[in-house]
Amino acid sequence: MKCNLKVMLSVAAAMAASAGLAYLTFEEARAAILASLPLLAVLLCPISMLVMMKLMHSSGDGAQRSTGPTKAHRPAADPVNTAKEVS
């Protein structure tokens, strides 16, 4: 499966914004934040794939519910009576 460029760029922008905000906010953790940036760059594609799968799953549910007529629920088969009648 191929990564969607739009999702990948939006995830990269969100990761960069959160890393920049963390860098500016937490002065004592700046070295750890800078050290984690290469790992975040490597994980960019898998994280964006997870986001894309979640978006596809949630949009598929909404589209299925909103379009098309609903089918009536039918039982698979008549219930089987296993009890023996005593006369």
Secondary structure by P-SEA (a helix, b strand, c coil): ccccaaaaaaaaaaaaaaaaaaaaccccaaaaaaaaaaaaaaaaaaaaaaaaaaaaaaaaaaaaacccccccccccccccccccccc
